[in-house]
Amino acid sequence: MLTVVQLNGPMWAVGGQTVEVPASAAPRRFILDLLEADSTHLGERQVDVRPTGQPAFTLTLGADGSVTTTTLTDPRILQWLRPARSRSAAPVSDEQAIEAGWTLHGLHHGSGATTWAELLGGTEITIPAASNGRLLLVARTTLRGVEEAKQLTYRAGTVLMVADAPGNVPPDVRRGIRVLSGAAPIIRVPWIPALRGTLSVPQHPAVAKAAAKIAAAVRGSWKEST
């Protein structure tokens, strides 16, 4: 098993080699990219990750670029996960290289795209044309969210309709979502009280559970469309 240890701030030990994560990079992405670029290892690998001051956890790196785990109750771990890379997708950019995988685009202000990009370990982009792969479009369950989603269903791998409030959505919004479902896969994201009024994604069991369910639903919708 390969061991990845956070030594001090941006300094990590990856398989016994000390590396410094650039200030502009997310540690999980930098380290995972480093491991994937290591051509001396082929096939599936187990990685023991030990962040400073936090419990260790184990990841499984697949030969297809996927990162999975058997532990789905901690949002810290969920942020390291990512789906298998598409072999047919060409590199994309948004003024700089964007990692292939789940790419999210918020359809309007307050859509929740930033939060769900972090929870799903994806990349948020502001310009849909910056990606030539499938997009995860993110909108709230409002009339505006429905109308904005209609404009980009042709680019959608999946549309995440994030609940804007607890309870049932208004009938006109529900009808709009039904119409959208005929053009692109729709995943309804429930109201999660633990996410309300937070500046960052909290480490909360309800959040981790919801993120795991949404990730599984996205994988399922994309598998059905291939």
C-alpha positions in Angstrom: 0.0 0.0 0.0 1.3 3.4 -0.9 1.3 6.0 1.9 0.6 9.7 1.4 1.4 11.9 4.5 0.9 15.6 5.0 4.1 16.7 6.7 3.6 20.4 7.3 1.2 22.7 5.4 1.9 22.3 1.6 4.6 19.7 2.2 3.6 16.1 1.7 5.4 12.8 1.5 4.2 10.7 -1.4 5.5 7.2 -1.3 8.5 8.4 0.6 9.2 11.3 -1.7 8.7 14.9 -0.4 6.7 17.2 -2.6 5.3 20.7 -2.2 1.8 21.5 -3.3 1.7 24.8 -5.1 -0.4 27.5 -3.4 -2.7 27.7 -6.5 -3.4 23.9 -6.5 -5.8 21.8 -4.4 -3.7 19.2 -2.5 -6.0 16.3 -3.5 -5.9 17.1 -7.2 -2.1 17.7 -7.2 -1.4 14.5 -5.4 -3.8 12.4 -7.4 -2.4 13.7 -10.6 1.1 13.0 -9.4 0.2 9.4 -8.5 -1.6 8.9 -11.9 1.4 10.2 -13.8 3.6 7.6 -12.1 4.0 5.1 -14.9 5.9 2.6 -12.7 2.6 1.5 -11.2 0.0 -0.3 -13.3 -3.4 -1.5 -12.3 -5.4 -0.8 -9.1 -3.6 0.6 -6.1 -4.5 1.2 -2.5 -3.4 4.5 -1.0 -3.3 5.3 2.7 -3.8 9.1 3.1 -2.8 10.7 6.4 -3.6 14.5 6.6 -2.2 16.4 9.5 -4.3 16.3 12.6 -7.0 14.2 11.0 -7.8 10.5 10.8 -6.2 8.5 8.1 -8.3 7.0 5.3 -7.8 4.6 2.4 -8.4 5.3 -1.3 -8.4 2.9 -4.3 -6.9 4.3 -7.5 -8.2 2.5 -10.5 -6.2 2.0 -13.7 -9.0 4.0 -15.4 -8.2 7.1 -13.4 -11.1 6.6 -10.9 -10.6 7.2 -7.2 -13.0 5.3 -4.9 -13.3 4.3 -1.2 -15.4 2.1 0.9 -15.9 4.9 3.5 -18.8 7.2 2.5 -19.5 8.9 5.8 -16.8 11.6 5.8 -17.0 14.6 3.4 -13.2 15.0 3.7 -12.9 11.6 1.9 -15.6 12.3 -0.6 -13.7 15.3 -1.9 -10.8 13.0 -3.0 -13.1 10.8 -5.1 -13.5 11.1 -8.9 -15.0 9.0 -11.7 -13.1 7.2 -14.4 -11.6 9.4 -17.1 -13.3 9.3 -20.5 -10.8 7.9 -23.1 -12.6 9.8 -25.9 -12.7 13.2 -24.3 -10.2 15.7 -25.6 -8.4 18.1 -23.2 -10.3 21.2 -22.4 -9.4 24.6 -21.0 -10.8 27.6 -19.4 -7.7 29.9 -19.9 -5.8 27.0 -18.3 -6.0 23.2 -18.4 -9.1 21.7 -16.8 -8.9 18.2 -15.5 -11.0 15.7 -17.4 -13.8 14.2 -15.3 -16.8 15.8 -13.8 -17.1 19.4 -14.9 -19.9 21.5 -13.3 -21.5 24.7 -14.6 -23.8 26.8 -12.4 -26.7 28.1 -14.5 -27.3 31.2 -12.4 -26.1 32.9 -9.2 -26.7 30.8 -6.1 -27.2 27.6 -8.1 -25.0 25.6 -5.6 -22.4 24.7 -8.3 -19.5 25.6 -6.1 -20.6 23.5 -3.2 -21.4 20.5 -5.4 -18.1 20.8 -7.3 -16.4 20.5 -3.9 -18.6 17.6 -2.7 -18.2 15.7 -5.9 -14.5 16.5 -6.5 -15.3 18.1 -9.8 -14.2 21.2 -11.6 -16.5 24.3 -11.7 -16.3 26.4 -14.9 -18.0 29.7 -15.7 -18.1 29.3 -19.5 -19.8 26.2 -20.8 -17.8 26.4 -24.1 -14.6 25.9 -22.1 -15.5 22.2 -21.9 -16.1 19.9 -24.9 -17.2 17.0 -22.7 -20.3 16.3 -20.8 -21.4 18.9 -18.3 -23.1 18.7 -15.0 -25.4 21.7 -15.1 -26.5 23.0 -11.7 -29.7 25.0 -11.0 -32.1 25.6 -8.2 -35.7 24.3 -8.2 -37.1 27.7 -9.2 -38.6 29.0 -12.4 -35.4 30.8 -13.2 -33.4 27.6 -12.7 -35.8 25.7 -15.1 -35.6 28.4 -17.7 -31.8 28.6 -17.6 -31.5 24.8 -17.8 -33.6 24.8 -21.0 -31.1 26.9 -22.8 -28.2 24.4 -22.2 -29.8 20.9 -22.2 -28.0 20.2 -25.4 -24.7 20.3 -23.5 -25.9 18.5 -20.4 -24.6 15.1 -19.3 -26.9 15.6 -16.4 -28.8 18.5 -14.7 -28.7 18.7 -11.0 -31.8 20.5 -9.7 -30.9 21.6 -6.2 -33.7 22.2 -3.8 -34.1 25.9 -3.1 -36.2 25.3 0.1 -37.5 22.5 2.2 -40.8 20.8 1.1 -42.4 20.3 -2.3 -41.6 22.5 -5.3 -44.4 24.7 -6.8 -46.5 22.9 -9.4 -45.2 25.1 -12.3 -41.6 24.3 -11.4 -42.5 20.6 -11.1 -44.0 20.7 -14.6 -40.9 22.5 -15.9 -38.6 19.9 -14.5 -40.8 17.2 -16.1 -40.3 18.9 -19.5 -36.6 19.1 -18.9 -36.3 15.4 -18.2 -37.3 14.7 -21.8 -34.2 16.5 -23.0 -31.5 15.5 -20.4 -31.2 13.3 -17.3 -32.4 15.2 -14.2 -31.2 14.5 -10.7 -33.1 16.1 -7.9 -30.9 17.2 -5.0 -32.8 17.4 -1.8 -32.8 20.2 0.7 -29.9 19.7 3.1 -30.2 21.8 6.3 -26.6 21.3 7.2 -25.5 23.3 4.1 -27.6 26.3 4.9 -25.7 29.4 5.9 -22.2 27.9 5.8 -19.1 29.4 4.3 -17.6 26.1 3.5 -18.8 22.5 3.2 -19.2 21.2 6.8 -18.1 17.8 7.9 -21.6 16.4 8.6 -22.9 12.9 8.2 -26.1 14.1 6.3 -23.9 16.0 3.8 -21.6 13.1 3.2 -24.6 10.7 2.8 -26.3 13.0 0.3 -23.1 13.6 -1.7 -22.6 9.8 -2.0 -26.1 9.3 -3.2 -25.8 12.1 -5.8 -22.5 10.8 -7.0 -23.9 7.4 -7.5 -26.9 8.8 -9.3 -24.7 10.8 -11.7 -22.6 7.7 -12.4 -25.8 5.8 -13.1 -27.2 8.4 -15.4 -24.0 8.6 -17.4 -23.7 4.9 -17.7 -27.2 4.6 -19.1 -26.5 7.2 -21.7 -23.4 5.5 -23.1 
